[in-house]
Structures are given as C-alpha cells and as structure tokens.
C-alpha cells in the first residue's frame, strides 16, 4: 500500500485499487502482473478528476469503477450492497477507514472457505457514519494460483437494527465489455451445458432461487475475449464458494463498461442486522488467465486441490466402487446384494455401495425418509451383518442417505409435522413424495446430525453418498418470526454447513460424496466438506462427454463421480460399447452402476481389464493436469488428456459420437506434455516427442461404429 494506491500481486497476477480523495475505493486493475500502476490512466478513461478528488458534483459515481458500490448518492447502476435504515431509506455511503495485511488465509465463521498459509490477505474496512455500518472487504492472494479470493463482512456498530437487502461477495468493474459470457446451464440428466454468447448492453447472467445451486444453473461465470480459445487468450472466471440461492451476472452500462457481480441471490433475501452483530458473505473466487479457458480451469483445479478440499481424501486415491442402484433399485435383499458384491470383489472393485431403500419401509420413493433405521424385511440380520459380510469379501462398504428430506409417510413427519419447510395454511408442495426439513432450526440440525452419526458410529461405514432430490417450493419456517422469513434460504445453508462440519470432523475416515439428483449441488461450497460430487444421474457415455467436459471448466477430475452403467442406458436408451463407457468414466472418480452378474462374459472381462488399468494410472487420472482438447459442444468428437504433475505419464481419451464413412483418424494436438521428453503409447508401442505431440499432433485411429472410443497411456522414456 502506497499513499492511496493498494496493489496486491504474486508472480503472475496483480489486483489494484486507488482511494479517491473522499475515501471511496476505486477499482484500478485485475490481470497479468504489473510492476507499477499510475491511477491517472484509469481516472482519465472514466472521465474523473486526475487528482482523485471527490465530490458529489465533481466526481460522478455512475461511471466510477468501484470496489464495493451501493446504489444511491450518485451511483445509478446496481451495486453490490443495499442496506435499509430504520427510516426506510436505502442509501449507503462507504468511506475508507483502515487497511491491514495479514499472513495466510483466515476461515469464515459458519461458511466453507479456502485455506492456506502461502498467502497474504488484505482487510479493507469501510464505514458509513450515518448508518453506523462497517464493511470489511477481504482480499486473499495465494502464491501458487492466479486468483483473488474475496468476501465482505458487515458489522452494525450502532444502536438500531439495519436490514440487509443485498450483500454480494464480488463486484468487479471492468474498463470495457468486449467479452463473451460463458455460463453453465441445463436440467436433470443434462447438467452444465456450456453456453457462450457476447456481452450486450444491459444485464445478463444466471441465478437460482431453488435453495441450491441447482441442476439448472451453476454459480459460475467466465468472461473470455472473443478471440480466446481453450489454449490462448484472456479469460476471467468467477465462482462462489456457496451452495444456495445465488446470482452471477454482468451489467454493461452506457459507456460499454462491464460490472461483474456474484453473491447470494437478493430476490428472496433480507437479513436483520442487530446492533453489535455481523453478517458474513460467502467467498468468491476470481481467477485470471492469458492461456485461454484451459489456463482458467487449471487455476480453479489448483484451488480445489490445494486450498478447498480437506481431509484424508484430499490427495488420496479414490476407491473404485460399485453402486447397486441401477442394478436393483428398491428390489433387493441381503442375498442379492452379496451376490453382486462377490462378483464385484472378484473383478477388482474396492467399495460396494448400498443405495436407497435400506431403511424404514421404503420399497419406492413414497415413504420413510427421516426414519434412518434398517428395514429388517430386506435385511433381517441388520445392516451391521451386511457390512461385515461385504468387508469379509475384501470390499469397503458405502451407504446412501438423504438426510435433508422427510417423507410425509414417516415416523419423523408424524411426530414433527412442523419440522419441514412450509407456509401455514398453504399446501405442502411435495416433489418426489417428499418435503424438505427446515435446517434453519437448531433442533432439526441436531436430529439430522444425530441420525446420520448413529448409523456411522454403529456400523463400519467407509463411504457416504449424501443425496438431495428436491428444491425449495413453498418457502417458510415455523420458527422464524414474520419479519425474518426471507432469512430462511441462507439460514438453511448455514444449518447444513454446521451439520456437515460436525460429521466430517467426527468421522474423518469416511469418504463423503455429495449428490443432488446428480449434479444439482455441484459447487465449491459442498466440495469443502465432501471431496467428490456425483456428476449426473445420466450415465450415458456420450452425454457424459458433454457433462464432464463442461464441469471441468471449474472442477478437477477428482471431484467428479463417474460410473459405467448397463446398456441400454437407463436415461437415454442408448447402447454404447463397454470400452467407451469405461474410457469416459475413468476420467473421474471411477465406478460401476450395474449388476456385474448380468453382463455378457466378454464385457465382464473388459470390466476386469478396466479396473486393473485404472489402478495403475488413477493417481494421474485424478490429480494430474486436465486439458480439454476437442469439444463435444463444437463437433462430433470429444478429447481430453490428463498429465501427471512431473509430466512422465499422461492418459488421452478420444470419443467419436457418430461414425462417418470415409473419415480419417482425427489429428489431435495434445497439451501439457514436456516438449523435451519422448513419450511411448502403451497401447501401440509408438513413440513421439512431446514437442511433436503438442505442435504437429497425433492421429488417433478409432474403432468402427457409433460411440467409438480410444484411451491411450503415454509414458516418458
């Protein structure tokens, strides 16, 4: 910090702001590292006084780039903050009070957050003297990633309550809007479709009011220069470390400047800030790349790997699993499960997962959620007996829960009908025959924690699949007073995070996987508690090419649950070769979603080969550098490669959706290799230099027919 200039930087990126004379922090720059900055250039660009002087008549706020703007007092654009005073007015005037820099990255109370010692954190405190409101903006820059981590903490220092109507985590003013906006949108079974379109004047973006990040949208956006590709060009990416309602948008003003905003959705939000109390926003991660979308993704992946995921499985091999869901659905007993598990063990599977239907009297999805007691009709000897027998086969044991939900047909609901989210006098809107437990309530949090903890404590459970199969509908809490009902969605998330924090700390040996009808809550918030997420209920290999390709914009392979399922596929009806299903699925947390006893003999042998191969290369597959090569959104082919950190091993995957007559083998330029090394393809014996593979490319012959796929292992000599 030098006089009015504040400059954060590491070896690759800079983030800078300038304090105008009146104490308003003006955003100067975010991008590639610069050695120095002169605020005059940005002041002149925005038609502001070159001396930085401030006055309501002399420094128009509606074309000033702000760090944390609030609507009103001359700022005509949407801001990051709206606070209502006792008199009903909504103007806020934040001025600089102090700044300090601390070593490392502190956590956030009650919220998931990045961590790490190799960082510096700037805390910039602003104050509205009239409201008696302090806002502390936190900016963290790590040594090893090209990113700035931001959040805001609002503290009421006065004697009267304030009412927060909007408190975003990120506002980033850009000097121009010559960008394409990239977002991820979709629906159940086709999550995270990659959408790219040019910015235009006005507001554009995505949001969710479903109580979760949702199947329909992801709390992420990227701004890419129109000429930016996977491999080159300027890209800014932003994602929220949060799992609830959000907004991610860009406003382009009349001067063609861009304002990026990311945070808790304010449409159904308000927070009463009592005197002496603080409100903390979630974190926003903003990354910068001059190496295209590939470079942006590598920064997100590194943040996930080194600064977000915790615990035993942060860098450990993930067990190859078999889940019984598509093999049996609700129709199982101990004998049937053990028959599947026995064949799985013989094939080399390491973890057997019992999915929905093991508790209450749950023979379909119309009952028993909330009653987490073993169904003795299906498992007469109890869950513990099954666990012991599966362990005796040499397998770990996993179990499915949906703890945030309750069935109207359940002992829990009959005892506590007020525990669900509902509005008194309104119909209790069911979805999938279930309601949502009100996790804003501490008594409900305590029940959910204890119900899951009891099962885990009484049985040697190695893995938990934590599902969540519906979103908010009629939003209301029996516990919250009338003037605080709009706090429910955020309080729900705080309650969920509190439960998860207790569980993962008490059971550090358990591998938790997040699921929400597939990828309906695939976000950086959940990843802080659960190191992997079920990517999608759609296990069709060709659809998964699109889903996993787009998911990798933010998340690394170790975060993606990806399984081989039976054909015809249960979601699309498509028939694809077992090799193709395996090649696509192994680019994530690998497993199977089928009954191996029903496979043709040739396919079962292929499964054994897949498992044996994955065990030799999974460290590279999970924790290597992932590079997208050919996009299924742009053509008929999909290709990606994962390269070990030391660049001595790589795994290339290529899939062609539809066969075409008289078509040559695709020539693919690889990325991420060492140009000075020579690589041998294990499957063909061919050798190539890294420079040749990356610049000239390699022709990859594909099998005959639709859904053809090849996976090669490349090893440096």
N, C-alpha and C positions, 0 to 999 in steps of 0.2 A: 504494500500500500504506500503510495507516494502522494502527499497532499490530497487531491481529490480523486486520483486515479487508483483503482483497485484492479490488480491483474493476477489472475490465477493461471498457472501453467505447469505442465510437466514437459517431458522431452518432445512431445508431439502436438499437443493442443494448448490453446490459450482461451481464457474466458475473461472478459474485461468489462468494467463499468466505470462511470465517471459521476462524481457527485456534483450536481448543479449547485449553484451558489445558495439556493434556498434549502438544500439538503435532500433534494429528490434524486434517488439513484437512477441514472440514465444508462441504459444498456449500450455498450460500445461494440462488442465483438465476441463471436464464438466461432472458432475454426482452427485451422492449422496454426501451430505455434508461431508467434511473432516475438521479436526481441524487445520491441518497444511500441507504444501506441501514443499518437497525438490526437486528443479528443476533437481538435479543430475540424478534422475531415468529416467526422460524423455530425458535428454541430452544423457545419455548412450544408451537408447533404440534407439535413432535416430543417433547414431554414431557421436555425436557432442562433441566438446571440453567441458570438465566438468566444466571449469571455465566460460563458457558462452562467451568466447572471439569470436570476429567476424572478419573475413577477407575473401575476395573473394576467396582466396586459402585455408583458414583454416577452413571455416565453410560452407560446401556445402548446398546451398539453396534448391536444388532439393529433399532433404529429411529432411528439417526443417519444423516442423509444424508451420504454420503462422497464425496470426490473420487476416491480410488483404493483401494477396500476389498479386504481379503483375508479369506477365511473363517477363523474361529477367534478365540480370545481374546474371545469375547462376541458376535462378528458371526455371526448364524445364517443369513444369506442368502448366496447365491452372490456371490462377489466378482470383481474384475477380475484378481486376481493369485493364483497358487498356486505356491509355491516349496518344494521338498523339500530338507531338510537332509541331512547325512551320516547322521544317526541315524534317518532315515525320517519324521520329523515334518514337518507341512505348515503350521504356524502362522507368521504373519508380522505384525510389529508396526511399521508405518512411522510415523515421527515427523518433524516439521519440522526441517530443518537450516538451509536458507538459501533466499533468493529473489533473483533479479535480473531486470532487464528490459533487453532489447537491442533495437536498431533493426533493422527488416527481418525477413525470414523466412529462416532458415538451411535448407539442404537436409538430407537424411538420407542417411547413408552406405549405399550399395547398394540404396536403395529409391526409388521415384518419390515426388515431393513437390511441394507447391505452392511458389510463389516470389513475390517482390515486395518492393520497397523501402518501399512505403506501408503499413507495418505495424509493430506492436510485438509482441515475443514475451516472454512470462513464462516463466522456467525455475524451477520449484519443486522443490527437492531434499529428498527424504525419506530416512530411514535406519532400517534395522533393525540395532541394535547387536549383537544376538546373532548374526545371520546374517552380519554384515558386508556387507550389501547396501544399495547406494544406488539409489534410483529417482528419476530426474529427469523430472518431468512438464512438457511444453512446451505452452503455450497461445499461439496467434497470433491476433490480431485485425487484419484489414485495414481501411483507411479506407473502402473502396468496397463492401464486402459485409457483409451481416448474418449473420455466421458466426464461429465459433470453430474453429480447426484444432488438433487435439490429437494427441499421441503420448507414448510413455513409453520411457525408456532405462534399462535395468537394468545395474548395474555391480557385479561381485563385487570387493570391496575386501579380502577375507580371504585365508586361506591354503588353504582347502579348496574343492573344487568344489561348486557348487549346481546344482539341477536344476529348471528352469522347466517347470512343467506347464501353466500358463495365464498369458498376459500379453496382456490385451485392450488395445486402443487407447483405448477410450472407456467410461467409466461415468458416467451422468448420472442422479442421483436427483431425482425429481420429487415435489412435495408431494401430488399426487393422481394418479388414474389415469382421469379422465373424458376418455378419448381413444378415437378409432378408430385401429386399427393398419392402415397401408397398406403392403403389400409387393408385389413383382413376382415372379410365378411362372409356369411354363409348361413347354414342351418344345420339341424341334426343330420348327421351322416355325410355332410359335405362342408365341414367346418373350414374356416380360414381360407376362403377363396381370395386370391391375390388380385386386388383392384388397383389400377394405376390410371390417373387422369390428371390433366393440367389444372393448376390452380386458376381460379377466376375471381373477379371482384365479388365480395360478399363472403358469406360464411359457408364452410364445408367441413365435413368430418364424420365421425361416428360416435355413438353413445349407447348406453344401456340403462334401462330403468327396471331390469328384471331381478334385481337383488344379487346379481352375479355378473361377471364379465360377459358371460352368455355364449351360447352356440352361434348367435347371430353376428357378434362383433368381438373384436379384441381391443384391449385398452392400449393400443399402439398406433403410431403413425410414423411414416417416413416422408421426408421431402428430398427428392432426387432431382438434380438438374436434368433437363430434358435429354441431354446427351449422355447422361450417366447410364452405365450398363452394370452387369454383375461385376466386371473386373476393373472398371475405371470410372472416374467421375466423382463429383462432390455429392455427398448424401448426409443428411441429418436424420437421426432416428430418435424417437422418444417413446418410453413405455412407463407405465405406472406400476409400482410395487403395491398392488391392491387387488382385491377380488370381488368388489361390489360394484354398485352403480358408478358410472364414470362418464366423462365426456372427453373427447380428444378431437380438437378442431383447429382450423386455421381461418383467421379473418384477414381478408385482403381489402385494404382501405382505398380511398380515392387516389392516393399517391402511389398505389401499387406496392405498398409495403406489406409484409406478412407478419401476422401475430399468431404464434402457436400457443395454445392453451390446453392444459391437461390436468385433470383432477377429479375429485368426487363430483358426480352429477348434481347440479343445484336445482333441477326441476322439482324434485320431491325431497328437498333438504332444507333444514333450518336447525340451528344449534343455539340453545340459550347459554350464553357465556356469563356465568355468575361472577361477582367481584372476587378477585384473587384466584380465579380458575383459568386454566389454559386449554386450548384446543390445538391438537397436532394434526397437520395434513399428512397423508401418505407421501412416500418418496416418489419422485420422478427421475428416471434415468435418461439422460440425453447424451447420445454418442455422435461423434463426428468421423467421417471417413472421406478420404480422397481416393480410395480404392474401390469405389462403387458399392453396390449392395453387399458384395462379398465381404468387403472390409468392414461395413457396418455390422454385419452379422457376427464377424469374429470378435468384435468388441462386446456385443451382447453376450455371446457364448462365454467369453472370458469372465465377464461379470458374474454370470450364473455359476460358473465353475469355481471361481476363486473368492467371490465376495457375497454370495447369496445362499447357496446350498450348504448345509451344515451336517455334522454328524458322521457316523460310521460309513455311510454310503456316498459321501461327497465325492470321493475319488476311487471307490472300490468297484470291482467287477459286480455287475448285477446278475443274480441267478436266472438261468433260463427256466421259464415257468410253463406250466400247462394249466389253463383255467377250464373248469368243467362247464361253463355257462352254455356255450353253443353245442356242447356235447350232450347235455341232459336237460337244460333249462331247469324247471322246478321238479322234474320227474327223476328222482334219484333215491337210492338208499345206500347203506354202507357198502354192501357187496358190489354194487355197480361202480361206486366211486373208487373202491380199492382195485377193481379190475382195470380201470383206466389208469390209476396211479402206478400199478405194477408195470404195465407196458411202457408208461412214460419213463419210469426209472430205468428200464432195460434199454430204452432209446437214448438215455443220457440226460434227460430232463433233471433239473435240480430242485425245483419248487413246484408243489402241487397246490392249487388254489381252489378252495370251495367257495363258489359264488352264492348268489341269492337263493333263499329257500331253506336254510338250515335251522331256522328259529320259529318260535310261535307255532301257528298252524298255517304256514304260508305255502300253499300249493298253487297260487297265482299271485298277481301283484295287487290283490284287493284286500290284504289283511296283514296284521302283525308287526308292521314297522313300529318300533319303540319297545317291543317285547323281546329283548335280546336274551332269550332263554332257548336252549336247544329243543328242537322238535323231536321228541322221543319216538314218534311214529316212524320217522325216517331213520333216526339214529338211536335205536333202543339202548345201546350201551353208552350213549352220551357222546358229546363232541370230543372229550378227552381221549376216549378209546380210539376214535378215528385218527386223531392227531398222533397218538402213539404208534398206530399201525402204519401210518404214512411215514413217520420218522424211521420206523424199522426197515422200510424199503430203501433207506438212504436219501430220502427226499426231505426238504424243508416243507413247512405247512403254512399256507396263507388262507385268510378268511375275509369275506366281503361284509361290509357294514354300510348302512345308510343312516347314520345317527342323527342327522338334522331333521328327519322326517317322522311323521306319525300317521298311521292308518286310522281312519275312523273306527274300523273294526279291530280294536286292540285294547288290551287291558289298560295301557297307559292313557289312551284317549278317554276311556270310560271313567278313569279316576281323575283325570285333569283335562277336561274339555277346554279350559281357558288357556292352556299352555300353547296352543297353536296361534299362529298369526291370523288374525281375523278382525272384522269390524262388527261389533254387536248390532244385531238387527238385520245384518246383511247375510246373504247366502255365503256359506263357507265353500269357496270355489275349490273343487278338487281337480287335480291333474294326476293321471296315473293312479287314481284311487288313493291319493294321499294329500296330507296337509303339511305345512312347514312349522316346525317347533320355533317358538319365539326365543331365540338365543340372545335377545337383549336383556332377558331376565336371568338373574344370577341363580335362581332355583332351577331353571331349565338347564343352564350351563352345568350346574352341579350334577344333575341327573345324567345328562349325556356323557359327561366325563366318567362318572362312576360306572355307568352301564358298560361302556367300552373297556374301561380299566379292569373291571371284574372279569370279563371274558379273557382278556390278555393275561391277567395275573393267574387265573385258574388253569390256563392251557398254555402249552409251549408254542405260541403263535410266532412265526418268523416274519410274516408279511401281512399287511392290512391294505385292502382296496377300499378306500373311503369314497363312497358314491354320493351323488346328489342329483336326483332325477326330475326336479321341477323348479320353477322360478316363482317369484312373488306374483300374486294376483291381487286379492283384496288385502291392502296393507294397513294393519292396525295392531296395537298391542293393548292387552287388558291392564297392563301395569303402568304404562306411560300416561301422564296427565294429558289433557286435551291440547295444551299449548306446546307439547313436546312430541307429538305423534310423528312429525317429519324427521325426528332423530332416529326413528326405528331402523331404516336400512343400514345406516352407519353403525349404530349400536349392535345390530345383528352381527356385522363383520367383526367388531371388536370382541363380541362374545365368542364367536367361532375361533378367532385367533387365540383367545385366552384358553379355550379348551384344548386346542391343538398344542399350544406351548407346554401345557402341563403333561399331555400324553407323550409327546416326543422326548421330553426330559425324563419322564418316569420309565419309558421303555426305549432306551437308546439303541437296543439291538434289533428292534423291529424296523423293517423296511416299509415305509408308508407310501402308497401310491394314491394320488388324487384322481378322482373321476367325477364327471358331472354329465351324465348321459353321453359319455365320451368326453370331448374336449370343451365342455361348456364352462369350465372354470380353469382354463389353461392360462395362467398368468404368473408373473414374478412373485406375487404375494403368496400364493399357495406353494410355490417352489421353495420358499424359505422354510416350510415345515415338512414338505413331502418332496423328496428329490426326483420324483418322476410323476408323470401325468399320463393317463390313458388318452391317447391322441384323438381317437374317434371310435364310436361303435361300428363304424364302417370298416371292415377288414378286407374289402376287395382290393387286390394289389394295385390295379390301375387307378382307382380312386385314391388310394393311399399315396401314390406317387405325387398327386397334387397336394394332398393334405400335408404330407411330411415335407415336401419342398417348401411350401409357404410357411409352415410352422417354423422351419429352420431360419427364417428371417430374424427371429428373436432367440429361439431356444435351441440348444445343442442336442445332439443325438441322445445323450444320457438322460435327458428329460422326457423323451418320447416313448411311451409304451406302445409296442408294435408287434402284432402277432400274426401267425399263419393260421388261417381258418379253412374249414371244409369248403368244397365246391359241390353243386352250385352255391355261390356265396349267398349268405342269408340276408344281405342287404340289397344286392344288385341282381342276383340270379346269374351272375357271370361265372363262366368256367375258365380258370387260368391254370397254367402248369404249376406243379408243386415247386419247381425251381424258381419260377418268377415270384411266387408268394414268399418264398424264403429269402430271395435276394433283396426284395423291398423291405421285408420285416426286419432283417438283421441290421439295418441302418438305424437302430434304436434299441430300446430295452426288449430283447428278443424273447418270444414265447409262442405258445400254441393255444388255440381256442377251438379245440375239436376233440373227438374221441379217436385216439390212435388205433384202437381195435377195429375201427370201421374202414380204415384206409386200405387201398389195394397194396399188395406186397411191395411193388416197385416204389410206391410213394412212401411207405414206411421206411424202406431202405434209404430213400432220399432224405427223409427226416433225420435219420441217424447220421448221415453224412453232413447235413447242415449243422446239427448240434456239435459234432466233432470239430467242424471247421470254425464255428463261431467261438468255441472255447479257446482256440489258438490265436484269434485275432480280435477278441472283444475289447481288449484294452484300447486298441487303435480305433475300433468302431465307436466306442462310447466316448473316449476322451481325446481323440485326435482332432485335428483341424478339419472342419467340414467345409467343402466347397461345392456350390451348385454349378453345374456345367451346361446342361440343356434343360430348358423349362417345359414342363407339360402344359403350361398355360400358353405357350407360343407355338407348339408344334406336336408332332406325333411321338417324339422321343423324349425320354427323361434320362438325365445322367447326373451323378454326383460322385464325389470322391472324398474319402476321409484319410488324412495323412497323419502318421504318428508324430508327436512333438519333435523327435530327433530326425524325422524325415527318412527313416530307414525302412518303413513299411507303409503301404497305402492299400486301400480297398476301393476299387472302382465298381460302380453299379450302373448299368445301362439297361433300359427297358423301352421297347417299342410297342405302342398300344395296338396298332393295326398293321398287319402285313401289307406290303405293297409289291406288286410284281416288278421285276427287273429294277430293283433298287440296290445300290451298292451299300457296302458296310459304312456306317457313319464314321467320319473322320473327326475325332474329338480332341480338342486341346485341353490337356489336364492343367491343374493348378496346384500350387502348394508344395511341389517337389523341390529337391535340391538340384539345381541345374548341373552341378559338377559330378553328381553321382550317376552310376549306371544301375538301372532297375531291370530285374528279370520278372516276367509274368509267370507265376507259379503254374497256371493252368495250361500255358502254351510252350513255355521254355524260351520264348522270345526275349531279347534284351534290347533296351533302348536307353539312351542318355536322358537324364532329366530335362536337359535343355530341348532335346528333340520332342519329348512328350508334351512339353508346355508350349512350344513355339510351332512346330510342324504338326503335332498331333499324332494320334494313333488310330488306325482303322480297327473297329471292333465288330467282328462278324457275329450276327445274331441268328439264333435258331429259326427254323421255318415256322410260319403261322402267326396268329394273333397273340398278343401279350407275351412276346418273346423277350427274354432277359438273359443278361450275362453278368457275372460278378467275378472280377479278377483280383487276385492278391499280387501286389508288386512289392518286391523286396530288393533293397540296395545290396549290391555285391561288395 
